[in-house]
Amino acid sequence: MQAEIIQVTGMTCGGCTSNVTQALKTVNGVNDVTVSLSDGKATVQYDEKLTSPEQLKSAVIGAGYGVDTSNTAQQSQGKGCCG
């Protein structure tokens, strides 16, 4: 089991965290997902034999949110669920 922390941009409400959680849970190999609106992070426990960090990030982007690949905060990317 591996853990990946994804910096998610574009989340503005609890509905957004639910959308990101559901998108990540649909990825084959994902065991557990915790999404924090206040931190803008998704922590994912996954089986590295079944999926990869790139696939996890693609799921977030596919749900309409952005992924911040730098270590600095940026303005929201992606539409999210509210805007």
C-alpha positions in Angstrom: 0.0 0.0 0.0 1.2 3.5 -0.9 0.0 6.9 0.2 -0.2 9.9 -2.1 -1.1 13.5 -1.0 -2.6 15.5 -3.9 -2.9 19.3 -3.7 -6.4 19.9 -5.1 -7.4 23.3 -6.4 -10.8 24.6 -7.1 -12.6 23.1 -4.1 -15.0 25.6 -2.5 -17.5 23.6 -0.4 -18.3 20.3 1.1 -19.9 19.2 -2.2 -16.5 19.6 -3.8 -14.8 17.4 -1.2 -17.5 14.8 -1.9 -17.0 15.0 -5.6 -13.2 14.6 -5.3 -13.6 11.7 -2.8 -16.0 9.9 -5.1 -13.8 10.5 -8.2 -10.8 9.0 -6.4 -12.7 6.0 -5.0 -13.7 5.0 -8.5 -10.0 4.4 -9.4 -9.1 0.7 -9.3 -6.7 0.0 -6.5 -7.7 2.9 -4.2 -8.3 1.7 -0.6 -9.0 4.9 1.3 -9.5 8.6 0.6 -9.5 11.6 2.9 -10.2 15.0 1.4 -9.6 18.2 3.4 -11.3 21.4 2.1 -9.4 23.6 4.5 -6.0 22.2 3.5 -7.0 21.7 -0.2 -5.5 18.2 0.0 -6.6 14.7 -0.8 -4.8 11.8 0.9 -5.1 8.6 -0.9 -4.1 5.1 0.2 -3.7 2.9 -2.9 -2.2 -0.3 -4.2 0.7 0.7 -6.4 0.3 -2.5 -8.5 -3.1 -1.4 -9.6 -2.8 2.4 -10.0 -0.3 5.3 -10.0 -0.2 8.8 -8.8 -0.7 10.0 -12.3 -4.0 8.1 -12.6 -5.1 9.5 -9.2 -4.4 13.1 -10.4 -6.2 12.4 -13.7 -9.3 11.3 -11.7 -9.3 14.7 -9.8 -8.9 16.6 -13.1 -11.6 14.5 -14.7 -14.0 15.5 -11.9 -13.4 19.2 -12.8 -10.7 20.2 -10.3 -7.1 21.2 -10.6 -4.0 19.6 -9.3 -1.2 21.8 -8.0 2.1 20.1 -8.8 4.2 22.8 -7.3 4.8 23.3 -3.6 3.4 26.8 -3.6 -0.3 27.8 -3.3 -1.8 29.1 -6.6 -5.1 30.5 -7.5 -7.8 28.0 -8.0 -7.7 25.9 -11.2 -10.6 23.9 -12.5 -14.3 24.7 -12.2 -15.2 22.8 -9.1 -18.8 22.2 -8.4 -19.9 25.7 -7.5 -18.3 27.9 -10.1 
